[in-house]
Amino acid sequence: MNFPFSTRGPRGALALALALAGCSGPGGGVGEAGGESSDTGASEGPVVSDAQVPSEDCTDAPAIGQGSFAGSLRDRTPDPVIGGVCGGGGPDVFLRVQVPLRADLRVEARGNGFTPRVSLAPVGCLAAPMLTCGVDGVVGLADLEEGTMVTLAVGLDAESFAALAKQPVADDGTDPLGFVVDVGMTRVLARGEACRPAGRGRCGAGSLCMQDTPVAGEDGDADEVWSCTPLVGDNCIAAERVAVELVAGEGTLIVDPDQPQSDAHHHSCTGEGTRERVMRLRLPVGLGPQLSLQIRTERPEIGLALRAPGCLVSDELACAAPSSAGSQVTIVAPDELQRAGVEPYLFVEMPEPGVLDEPVTLHVRRVLRAPPVSGGGSGE
């Protein structure tokens, strides 16, 4: 996604931009300043500060790109505006991360025996517009546009800081409040861009890395070319437009489970790590205010979700995880959506190709709308 706070930075950082073309996946390798990371985010080896020092003042945060950066929270104080990373109330320090090309950003901080808190926010040093925060030392943002700048804060909760601050720096320079931050970026490729080898990056939402039709060269051999190929129904922008047709109050929608799809959306109850087909439903006319529209599949491998009027997570109308009894979602007031010209999004979450041996049938039928719940209970 493109964030409204993004700004176009100077284009002079060409060396860093070119380095991104072959950058590793999120959470790249540890630099020389850090030890091996543990499951808790704390460093197993000593952390020794290098020349790159984060700033205690958010407005003076130095700009960085990919790499490993060391610092310390010793003798630091909480920023009076931000009030500690993730609201922890402890000290914090700051860096500005520049994304020179469209990319995913991942940050991992490892303390010298503790787990730092980290957050990413728009440039501006305001407390309110924090984008993401991690008490486990890990944060990330997906699909940032070229030139995006974000503020990275590294900190520690007040209680942990008070205990560690009593421990002096060791004779070998090991600081109990020292930390290392690893900044990794994965380039997001546009449609049509070459996507093999995998080190080039990942294809953006709505496309998948697929082999192009081989073209024979002068020697008769066909060159193998893989590029980011647009997919119908892969996300909301490229949703498959489907007219819902009912005969005697019932109809069907057919989904081919072997069509190439990616995983562009996660829902409140399903969708993480599974492919999905996105449909935009043109609702039938003539559904009165007493009727709802029920969509059901009996396949236990399929999850369903609905969003309207838009495609935001907050627009979710219903969600049904895969279960042995199948899954079902209901458009409660289809007449209101139809009159408003809204075409709801239906997400069909599916297993990998080859798992299902036949097309997925979604049964659609109109049902009487359930009466509103009366009484004093708050309900769900």
TORNURO-173289 format. One record per residue (C-alpha): residue in one letter; x, y, z. Coordinates in pm, whole numbers, plus 32768, in hexadecimal, padded with zeros to 4 digits. Example, Ala and Ser with C-alpha at 12.3 -4.5 7.8 and 13.67 -1.06 7.14 Angstrom:
residues 2
A84CE7E3E830C S85577F9682CA 
This chain:
residues 380
M800080008000 N806E81687FD3 F806A82348112 P7FEF839D8108 F8110841081E2 S8213839C80E3 T82FB84A5805D R83E184A27F35 G853F84AF7FBE P867A85147F01 R86D484317DE4 G884784487E2C A885582FD7EE9 L888582347DAA A897F81467E42 L888780E47F4F A877180C97E50 L883C7FE27D73 A88937F0C7E9F L87207ED37EDA A86FE7E247D8C G87AC7CF77E1E C87487D207F88 S86E57BFA805B G85927BB680F1 P850B7C628228 G85EB7C508354 G87337C2E8298 G887D7BB58325 V89157C378465 G8A2D7D328439 E8B7F7D2584E2 A8B037DE58611 G8A077CDD867C G8A097B7D8705 E89217A6086AA S87B87AB08702 S86EE79DD87F1 D8579799087F0 T853C7AAD88E4 G85E77BB68811 A87067BDD8909 S88697BBB8886 E892A7A8788ED G8A797B3788C0 P8AFF7C8B892E V8A827DC1887D V8B8D7EC68842 S8B29801C87B9 D8BB8807D8668 A8BD581D185C4 Q8A6081F18575 V89B2828786A3 P883782BC86AE S87C4840E872C E8718844F8877 D8660856E87CC C855E84F486CF T8586862B85F8 D86FD85E885D1 A86E08476857A P87E984118479 A8772837D832F I87C8821182EA G877A810481EB Q87B17F8D81FA G88AD7F0282EC S88FC7ECC845B F89167FF38549 A89877FF086B2 G893780D687D3 S88EF80EA8945 L87D4815F8A26 R88C781BE8B3A D889983218BBD R8766834C8ADE T861683D68B47 P84B183A98AC3 D8449849189A9 P834D85868A44 V8262856F8918 I826D83FB88C9 G8282838E8A36 G834B825489FC V8339815288E6 C81EE809288E9 G818881648A14 G829080C48AF2 G82FB820C8B90 G846D81BA8B7D P858782588AB4 D858D8256893A V867282AE8819 F862582F386AD L869182B08547 R85F0831483FD V85CE81F68304 Q85CF824E8193 V8538815B8098 P85DF81AD7F4A L850A80BE7E79 R83AE80297EA2 A83E47F217FAC D83737E6A80E4 L84217EE1821F R84797E078349 V85317E758483 E85B67D948595 A86607E1486D2 R872C7D3C87BD G87A07DB4890F N88CB7D3D89D5 G88027C558AB5 F86B47D0B8A8B T85AB7D35897F P85877E9C8903 R843E7F33889D V842A7FC0873C S83328093867B L830D81318523 A825F827E84F0 P8245838C83E7 V8354849383E2 G82EB85AF84C7 C832385298627 L81B6852D8690 A81298437878A A7FDB83F586DE P8028836B8582 M80F3823885E8 L80D9813684D2 T81507FFC8581 C81EC7F9E86CD G82957E62874B V82E37E0A88B4 D839D7CD8882F G849B7DA98771 V84097D678616 V833B7E4C8538 G82F97E6983C3 L82367F2382B9 A81CC7E92816B D81EA7F27800F L827480818059 E829E81637F2D E83E981E67EB1 G847283037F85 T83A882B280BD M8444832D8202 V83D882A68354 T845082E584B5 L84D581B6856D A84CE81C686EA V858880CF87C7 G854180C6893A L850580058A79 D83F380088B7E A843E80D68CB4 E844E7FB28DA9 S85487EE88CDD F8619801B8C9C A8632806F8E0E A86BB7F148E58 L87B77F0E8D38 A882F80718D75 K88C47FFF8EC0 Q89B27F188E07 P8AF37FC38D93 V8B9D7F9A8C43 A8C867E6C8C52 D8DFF7E888C2C D8DE77DF68ACB G8CF47F0B8A66 T8BB87E388A7E D8A997F1E8AD8 P896B7E7C8B84 L88967F858AD8 G89357F5A8981 F886F7EE08855 V88867E9986E1 V87797EEB85E1 D87677E29849B V86B17EDE8381 G86517E02825B M858F7E4C811E T84F57D6C8015 R84B77E157ECA V834E7E0A7E4D L83457DCF7CD6 A824C7E6D7BE7 R817B7DA97AF1 G824A7D3479CD E83987D497A84 A847E7C1C7A82 C845B7B5B7BC8 R85607A477BAB P864B7A0B7C54 A858F7A387D9A G868F7B367E16 R85F37C3C7D31 G84D57C677E28 R83667C087E38 C82457C557D4F G81507D5C7DC8 A7FE87D0D7E24 G7F147CAB7CFC S802F7BF87C49 L80F27AB67C68 C824A7A497BF1 M81FB796C7AC4 Q82B478E87997 D827379A67857 T822478F67712 P83767877769B V83FE79287565 A84FB786E7491 G863E79287448 E8713791B730F D87AF77D57383 G8658773773A8 D866A771F7522 A855477C075E9 D85BA78BC76F2 E851B788A7846 V849579D578C6 W83D07A097A08 S83187B4D7A49 C82107BDF7B32 T80CC7B817A82 P7F7F7C2B7AD0 L7E767B3F7B55 V7CFF7B6B7B3C G7C607B477C91 D7DA87B607D4C N7D4E7C977E15 C7C3D7D997E32 I7CC57E737D1A A7CC17D4D7C29 A7B8C7CA57CBD E7AC37BBE7BDB R79747C647B91 V785C7B677BBE A76E57B997B99 V76217AD87C9F E74FC7A307BEE L73E979847CB1 V72E8788B7C2F A71D378437D27 G72A678F27E2C E73E478277DF6 G7520783A7D25 T768B77CD7D16 L77E578637CED I7900778A7C68 V7A6D77BA7CC4 D7B9077037C1F P7C7E76A67D3E D7D9F76657C4E Q7DAE77C57BC4 P7EEA78807C32 Q7E9F79687D56 S7F677A147E65 D7F157A727FCB A7EC67BE67FC2 H7DCD7C0380E3 H7DA87B858247 H7C5E7B848302 S7BEB7B79846A C7BBF79FE846C T7C7E79748342 G7D5E79C0821A E7EBC79D282A7 G7FA278FB81D4 T7E96787F80E3 R7E4F78DC7F7B E7D0A798E7F2F R7C2679E47E10 V7B857B3C7E29 M7A2E7B6F7D8C R79637CAB7D74 L77F47C4F7D7F R76ED7D007CAF L75BE7CC27D89 P746D7C607CF8 V73507D5B7CF9 G72097D167DA6 L72907CA97EF6 G71A37D477FED P71F67DCA8148 Q71907C7E81E5 L72957BB38129 S74067B688158 L74F97ABE806B Q75AB798880EA I76EB79038048 R775E77A880AF T78537698804D E785C753680D3 R79CF750B808D P7A8C74FB81DA E7BC77593813D I7B2176DE80DC G7B03781E81A8 L7A267945814C A7A1F7AB7819C L79517BE58130 R79A97D588125 A78D77E8580C4 P78BE7F99805E G7A387F998032 C7B5D7EAB8053 L7BEA7F2481A0 V7C097E3782C5 S7B0F7F168379 D7A137ED28261 E79F37D6382BF L78877CF182C9 A78B77B818316 C79C67A7B8336 A79BD78FF8343 A7AF17827837B P7B1176D082D8 S7A6675BE83A2 S79F47457837D A789174D8834E G78F575C9823A S78E577438250 Q77D478448227 V77B679BE821A T767F7A9581FF I763D7BE88161 V753B7C5F825C A74A77D848199 P74ED7D4B8026 D73CD7E2F7FC0 E74757F598065 L75C27F107FBD Q751B7EDB7E6B R745C80257E7E A759D80DA7EDC G765580417DB5 V77457F857E9A E77D97E3F7E19 P78647D807F46 Y79AF7CC77F38 L79A87B4F7F70 F7AF17AA77FD0 V7B1579317F94 E7C3F78AC8059 M7CCC776F7FBC P7DE2766E7FED E7F0176477EF9 P7EBD75D17D93 G7E8D745A7D73 V7DF474297ECC L7C8D743C7E4D D7C3073537D31 E7B0674187CB2 P7A8575807C9C V7A0076217DD7 T7889765C7DD1 L77FC77797EA0 H7688775C7EDF V75CF78A87EEA R746B78C57F68 R738479CB7FEF V730979978151 L72257A51823C R72E27B5B82FB A73067B058469 P723C7BF08548 P73057CE3861F V73637C698778 S728A7D0B8882 G72D17D3689F1 G73D97DE18AC1 G75087D0D8A63 S761E7DB2899F G76547C8688B6 E77757C5B87CA 
